[in-house]
Amino acid sequence: MPRDDLRPEELAEAADKAARARLEAEMKRALWAQQASRAWAALTAANGSQSNL
């Protein structure tokens, strides 16, 4: 059945849910990147002048 019969508020609610899901995924990726960056910085600092192979 086509979804053309949805009311505007139903469409807005679906769009809001999709936007929230995208924002949540982006925030998770940003947090992962931040944690990875900090871990890499800590590893680099711990290794001192050793070369990274």
C-alpha positions in Angstrom: 0.0 0.0 0.0 1.5 3.4 -0.9 2.4 5.7 1.9 1.0 8.8 0.1 -1.9 8.9 2.5 0.2 9.8 5.6 -0.6 13.1 7.3 2.1 15.8 7.4 2.7 15.3 11.1 3.2 11.6 10.5 5.8 12.3 7.8 7.5 14.8 10.1 7.6 12.3 12.9 9.2 9.7 10.6 11.7 12.3 9.4 12.5 13.3 13.0 13.2 9.7 13.9 15.5 9.2 10.9 17.3 12.4 11.7 17.8 11.4 15.4 19.1 8.0 14.3 21.6 9.6 11.9 22.7 12.0 14.6 23.1 9.2 17.1 25.2 7.2 14.6 27.4 10.3 13.9 27.9 11.0 17.6 29.0 7.4 18.1 31.5 7.6 15.2 32.8 10.9 16.7 33.2 9.4 20.1 35.0 6.3 18.6 37.3 8.6 16.7 38.1 10.7 19.8 38.8 7.5 21.8 41.0 6.1 19.0 42.9 9.4 18.8 43.5 9.5 22.5 44.6 5.9 22.6 47.0 6.6 19.7 48.4 9.6 21.4 48.9 7.7 24.6 50.6 4.8 22.8 52.9 7.3 20.9 53.8 9.0 24.1 54.5 5.7 25.9 56.8 4.6 23.1 58.8 7.8 23.3 61.3 8.0 20.5 60.7 4.4 19.3 59.6 4.2 15.6 56.1 3.1 14.8 56.2 0.0 12.7 
